[in-house]
Amino acid sequence: MALSESYLEEEMHPIDIVEHIAEHHDWTFDRIADDQIAMAVEGQWKTYSITLAWSGFDETLRLVCSFEMEPPEGRMNALFEVLNAVNDQCWAGAFTYWDGQKLMIYRYGLVLAGGQVASAEQIDTMINAAVLSAERYYPAFQLATWGERSAEDAIQVAIAEAYGRA
């Protein structure tokens, strides 16, 4: 059964949809507020903390996917170089590093202007794309910071992985 089939054409709040998706996937989640939900999604490399928040003001469903990362002091320039290279590869969303919290962040906003309604499939795809992006580029971030590889070498790992699957 498709995720959206269970909603019977009724208009649901985007965060209610996210809650149903989290239940469907058996993810641990916490409904922080009416307009915000946080969940943990297990990946191959890390457990990703994902927060989605609805802003009625600008009609945007915002996603933040984060994971801890504490690069060595002298490797911050390398991290920022590989971040730029990674963001050049991302079609939707972008990575940033929050130094104060020691978190790597993937952000994306789904704009639903004009009263548009997101489908469960759109939101599920948005969440899965965030996790897949984090999984794909995590090795590149690690190689550039801990492996002391150049951004060009580090990003090749992510690119090679994409070509290595059928």
Secondary structure, DSSP 4 states (H G I P E B T S, - for coil): --GGGGGTT----HHHHHHHHHHHHT-EEEEEETTEEEEEEE-SS-EEEEEEEEETTTTEEEEEEEEE----GGGHHHHHHHHHHHHHH-SS-EEEEETTTTEEEEEEEEE-GGG----HHHHHHHHHHHHHHHHHHHHHHHHHHTS---HHHHHHHHHHHHHT--
